[in-house]
């Protein structure tokens, strides 16, 4: 009985860990485009399999390297699924996308100037991230997604997150909120172990030992 319970717990833990996450906005308006991306790095560029529950609501515009661009066709709720092939096996995840009809009231333009963020290495175990525009009129909600499925959050303008071979950041998302208009913009970047810790191929160097090379005597 104890062995069976241990087996069940082991299988359950594997099922929980064998997950990925789909990053991106949960809602989109009819006629607009939506970009989703995987938080997990695959073993190759073509090792991402996306599925849309109904292409009557969402149509695929493009798909490459863990990112998919979709166009909203009509209002409704659609399930988006993703299978990521990694060196340790396949990971699966899914999320619902709500497609809304455009509002009859003209919306205010979201006046967030920040369009990207940069990363800088603080030390061998820490990475820092900062927006490409620094302004007091914004607040920030940062979220780091790790290879083991865990996440860490920060509301600092320039946050620092642990990043080392034992705790690898797969993706970072930031929500930028305009304090005056409460308009929100979300930016996501994916990284992975290959970006942070690229493997360097070792080149074997031959060592010269005196007398190891002999010159053929010239014929007389």
N, C-alpha and C positions, 0 to 999 in steps of 0.2 A: 504493500500500500504506500509506504514511504517512497519507494522507487518510482511508482506511478505518479505520485504527486510531484516529485522532483522533475520528472520528464515533462509533465504538463506545464509547470512553471518555466522550464527552459524553453519549450516551444513558444509559450506566450511571450516571453521576453524577446525571442528572436523575431516574432511577428511585429511586436511593438517597435523594435529597433529598425526593422526593414521597411522604413518609411522615408518618404521625401516630402518636401513642401513646395507648393506652387505659389510663387510670389507675384503680387500685382493687385490692382484694385478689384474689389468684389462686385462693383456695379459699372455699367456703361450705358450710354444713351443710344437709341436707335440712330444709325447713320454715323456714329463715331467709331474710332478704332480703339482696341484694347491690346496691350502687350502683357503677356505672362511669361514667367521664366522659372526655371528649376533652381532650387537652392543647393542642389547636389551636383557635383562634377561627375560626368560619365567618363568611361574609359576611352571614348572616341567621340568625334564631333557628330557622328550619325547614330549614336547610341541612345537617342531620345525618341520615344514613341508617344505622340500626342493623339488623343481621341476626343471627339466632340459628340455629345449624346444626340444632338440634332443640328444639322447644318442649315436647317430652315431658319434658325435663329442667329447662329454665328457661322460666318464663313472664314476659312483660313486664307490670309493674305500671303503670309510667308512663315517659314519655320527653319531655324538654323541654330546650331550650337546651344541647345537648351532654351531657346527663346521662340515664342510663337506670337505672331501678330494676327489679330482677329478683327473682323468687321461685324458690328451689330446690325442685324437685318430687321428684326421685329421684337416686340416686347415679350418677355417671358423669362423663365429660369432654365439654364442649361448647365449640365454637368460636364466639366473638363477633366479628363484623366491623363495621367502621365506615367510611363514606365521608363525608368532610367537603368541602363545596363552599366554596372560598375565592375571593378576588378573583383569585388567580393560577392557579386551576384546582382540580381535585379531588385530594384526598389520601386514601389508603387505609391501613388498619391492621387487625390482628386479633390476638387472644390466646385462649389456652385457659383455661377456667375448670373447676376440679376440684370436683365436688360430692361431699361425703362424708356417710356415714351418721352420725347423732348417736352420740356415745360413750355406752356403757352406764354409764361412771363419771361421776358428777356433777362438772362442771368448776367451778373456782373463778371467781368473778366478777372480771372485769378491773377492778381498782380504779385506773383512771387518771382523775384529776379534770379533766384538760385536755380541753376540747370544741371549742376554736377557737383561731385565732391571728390577730394583727393585723399590719398593715403600716404602716411609716412611712418617709417619704422623707428620706434622710440628706443627699443633695445631688442635683444634676441627673443624675448617672450611677449612683447607688447607692440601693437599697432595703434596709431592714432589716425583719426579721420576728420576732415574739415571741409566746409562748403566753399565753393569757388567765389562766393560773395559773402562778405562779413557785414552784418547789419544788426542793430539792436531791435529792429521792428519784427524780428522773427523769433519764434521758439522752436525747439527741435525735439524730436523723439527718435532716437537711434535704436536699431535692433540688429544684433549680430547673430547669424545662423551658423551653427557649428556642424562639423561632419558627423558627430555622434548623435545629432538630433536635438541637442540642447540649444538654448538661446540666452542672450544677455542683452539688457536694455540700459539706455542712458538718456538723460535729458540735458546733458552738457552740450554746449555749443561745439566743443572740440573733444569728443569722447576718446577714451582709451580702452581697448579690448585685448584680452589675452590671446596670443596667437603663437603657437609653437607646434612641432610635429605631433605632440600628444593632444593638442587642442586646436584643430585647424578651422579657421573661418572659411566657410563656403560662400557666404553672401552677406552683404550689409545693406540694410534699408533705412532710409531716413524720411521722416515726415516733417515737412517744413510748414509751420503755421504762421500766417500773417496775423499779428496780434490785434490789428485794427479791424480787418475785414473777416477774420477767422477763416479765410480761404486757405486750403491745404494742398500742398503738392507733395507727391511721393517719388523718390528716386531710389532705384535699386541697382546694385552692382554685384556681379558674381565673381568669385575668385577660385578657391580650391587649392589643393595641395600642390598641383603643378605650377601654380603662379607663385605661391609663397616659398616653396621648397623644391625647386627643380632639381631633378637628378642629374648629376654630372658624371658622364662616362669617364671612367679611369683609363688613362692611356699608359700601357706598360712601357716603361723605359728600360732599354738594355744598358747594362753597365759595362764599360770597357775595362777589361783586365789586360794588363801588359803581357804581350806574348800570345794573346788569344787569336790574333790575326797574323797569319804567316804569309810572306810574300814568296811566290814561286820563283825559284832561282832562274835567272835568264839563261837561255841556251847559247852556248858558244859555238 
